[in-house]
Amino acid sequence: MNEPDVPARDLASPAVEARALGKVFVGGDGGELPILVGVNLRVASGETVAIVGSSGAGKSTLLHLLGGLDRPTTGDVLLGGRDLSEADGDALARMRNRGVGFVFQFHHLLREFTALENVMMPCSISGWPRAAAEERARDLLTQVGLDDRASHRSTQLSGGEQQRVAVARALAAEPPLLLADEPSGDLDTQTSEELHDLLFRLRTSQGLSMVLVTHNRELARRADRILELRDGRLHEAALA
């Protein structure tokens, strides 16, 4: 169901690539604040990369640039081999919807919709027939262990359940890349471990590449590579 302007799964190309990526914010006084400086990153198909670093180092900014939620000041991001800078607003939105799944620290579920309706949303936006969208959503809810909660609204779900619904929603439109920003940051230890196990099971079953921004050392250690964002640049890292 890939559209021509949506990155297809190409095992020969990196899932996402950043080339000399820079991001500068302008403060209220007009002064420039560089957040990212010449960042280079290649995430291979099927690879999981963890990005760690101090608060305010720019980890979330980097993730937003990789997923096309924001534009870099300098440099390029290639998603499935396609340069995001070449896409206009509509094309970029389609690429995000089909090419990338996002999971944030807070689930951002739509309160007025059920778990099933929340998971169906990306498929509906992509133009899937309703029956196909519902089938995909129900399958994902089963995979995350919430098939019996499909008709519950987000306010009727626990924090861990809400985040599992958010993971299912992120994968609904079959993206090859999952970007997760502190996905377990708002959960207790046991629930966090369960979510981490779920992410890596889904990586296998869905054939995902993943970039995980996290302060959780146990989650970072499960990645294929750990990179630290420091002084605006990425550095190879190892956690003791």
C-alpha positions in Angstrom: 0.0 0.0 0.0 3.0 2.3 -0.2 2.5 5.5 -2.2 5.1 6.7 -4.6 6.3 9.5 -2.3 6.5 7.3 0.8 9.8 5.5 1.6 9.5 1.8 0.9 11.5 -0.8 2.9 14.9 -1.0 1.3 17.2 -3.3 3.1 20.2 -1.9 1.1 19.5 1.7 2.4 19.7 3.0 6.0 16.4 3.3 7.7 17.3 6.9 8.4 20.4 9.0 7.9 21.5 12.4 9.2 24.2 14.2 7.3 26.0 17.2 8.9 22.8 18.0 10.8 22.7 21.3 12.6 20.0 23.1 14.5 20.1 26.6 15.9 17.4 28.2 17.9 17.0 32.0 18.2 16.3 33.4 21.7 14.0 36.2 22.6 16.9 38.6 22.6 17.8 37.6 19.0 20.8 35.6 20.1 21.6 32.2 18.5 21.7 29.0 20.5 23.2 26.1 18.7 21.7 22.8 19.8 23.1 20.3 17.2 26.4 20.8 15.4 27.3 18.6 12.4 25.5 15.5 13.6 26.0 12.4 11.4 24.0 9.2 12.0 23.2 6.1 10.0 20.7 3.6 11.3 20.7 0.4 9.4 17.5 -1.5 8.5 16.6 -3.6 11.6 19.1 -1.8 13.8 18.3 -0.3 17.2 20.2 2.8 18.3 19.9 4.3 21.8 20.7 8.0 22.3 21.6 9.1 25.8 22.7 12.4 27.2 22.0 15.0 29.8 18.7 16.9 29.9 18.7 19.7 27.5 21.4 18.2 25.3 19.1 18.2 22.3 18.1 14.5 22.2 14.4 15.3 21.5 15.3 17.9 19.0 17.4 15.3 17.1 14.5 12.8 17.2 12.1 15.4 15.8 14.5 16.2 12.9 14.9 12.5 12.1 11.2 12.1 11.9 10.5 15.2 9.9 8.6 17.0 12.8 11.0 19.8 12.5 13.4 21.2 9.9 17.2 21.4 10.4 19.0 24.7 10.2 21.8 22.9 8.2 22.3 19.4 6.8 20.0 16.8 5.5 17.8 13.9 6.8 17.2 10.9 4.5 14.3 8.7 5.4 14.4 5.4 3.6 16.8 7.1 1.1 14.5 10.0 0.5 15.7 13.5 1.4 13.1 15.1 3.6 14.1 18.6 2.5 12.8 17.8 -1.0 9.2 17.1 0.3 6.6 19.9 0.6 4.2 20.0 3.5 1.7 17.4 2.2 4.3 15.0 1.0 6.2 15.3 4.2 3.1 14.6 6.2 2.5 11.4 4.1 6.1 10.3 4.6 5.8 10.8 8.4 2.6 8.9 8.5 3.7 5.9 6.6 7.5 6.0 7.1 7.9 6.7 10.8 6.1 5.7 14.0 6.5 8.0 17.1 6.2 7.1 20.7 6.6 9.9 23.3 7.0 9.9 27.1 3.3 10.9 27.4 0.9 8.8 25.3 -1.1 11.7 23.7 -4.1 9.4 23.1 -7.3 11.1 22.0 -9.5 10.9 25.2 -12.8 10.8 23.3 -11.8 7.8 21.3 -11.5 4.1 22.3 -8.2 2.2 22.2 -9.3 0.7 18.9 -10.1 4.0 17.4 -6.9 5.6 18.5 -4.9 2.8 16.9 -6.9 3.0 13.7 -6.2 6.7 13.3 -2.9 6.5 11.3 -4.5 4.0 8.9 -7.5 6.2 8.4 -5.3 9.2 7.7 -3.4 7.1 5.1 -6.7 6.3 3.4 -7.0 2.6 4.3 -10.4 1.1 4.0 -12.1 1.0 7.3 -12.3 -2.8 7.5 -8.5 -3.1 6.8 -7.7 -0.3 9.4 -9.8 -2.1 12.0 -8.2 -5.5 11.3 -4.7 -4.0 11.6 -5.6 -2.2 14.8 -7.1 -5.3 16.4 -4.1 -7.3 15.4 -1.8 -4.8 17.0 -3.9 -4.6 20.2 -3.6 -8.3 20.5 0.2 -8.1 20.0 0.4 -5.6 22.8 -1.9 -7.7 25.1 -4.9 -5.3 25.0 -7.4 -7.1 22.7 -9.8 -7.2 25.6 -9.5 -3.4 26.2 -10.2 -2.3 22.6 -13.5 -0.7 23.4 -12.2 1.2 26.5 -11.4 4.9 26.3 -7.9 6.1 27.3 -9.2 7.4 30.6 -10.3 3.9 31.5 -6.8 2.5 31.0 -3.8 2.4 33.3 -0.7 4.4 32.4 1.1 1.2 31.1 -1.9 0.3 29.1 -2.1 3.8 27.6 1.5 3.6 26.5 1.0 0.2 25.0 -1.9 1.6 23.0 0.4 4.4 21.9 3.0 1.9 20.7 0.3 0.0 18.7 -0.9 3.3 17.2 2.7 4.2 16.2 3.0 1.0 14.2 -0.5 1.0 12.7 0.5 2.3 9.3 3.3 -0.3 9.0 6.2 2.2 9.3 9.7 0.7 8.9 11.1 3.1 11.6 10.1 3.7 15.2 11.3 6.8 17.0 10.8 6.7 20.8 11.4 9.6 23.1 11.6 8.4 26.7 8.9 5.8 26.1 9.0 4.5 29.7 9.9 7.8 31.4 6.5 8.1 33.0 6.1 4.5 34.1 7.1 2.5 37.2 10.0 0.0 37.1 7.9 -3.1 36.5 5.7 -1.5 33.8 8.8 0.0 32.2 10.4 -3.4 31.9 7.3 -4.8 30.4 7.2 -2.0 27.8 10.8 -2.6 26.9 10.2 -6.3 26.3 7.2 -5.3 24.1 9.3 -2.9 22.0 11.9 -5.5 21.3 9.3 -8.2 20.5 7.7 -5.9 18.1 11.0 -5.0 16.6 11.3 -8.7 15.6 7.7 -9.3 14.6 7.4 -6.0 12.6 10.9 -5.9 11.2 11.6 -2.5 12.7 14.5 -0.2 13.0 14.4 1.9 16.2 16.0 5.0 17.6 15.4 5.3 21.3 16.1 8.4 23.3 16.2 7.3 26.9 17.7 7.9 30.4 16.9 4.3 31.3 20.2 2.5 31.3 18.6 -1.0 31.1 16.7 0.0 27.9 19.8 1.6 26.4 21.9 -1.5 27.0 19.4 -3.6 24.9 20.2 -1.5 21.8 22.8 -2.5 19.1 24.6 0.8 19.6 24.6 3.5 22.3 25.4 7.1 21.3 25.8 10.0 23.6 24.7 13.5 22.5 27.1 15.9 24.1 28.0 19.5 23.1 25.8 19.2 20.1 27.5 16.1 18.7 27.0 12.3 18.8 29.8 10.2 20.4 30.1 6.4 20.8 29.2 5.5 24.3 29.2 2.4 26.6 27.2 2.1 29.8 28.9 0.6 32.8 
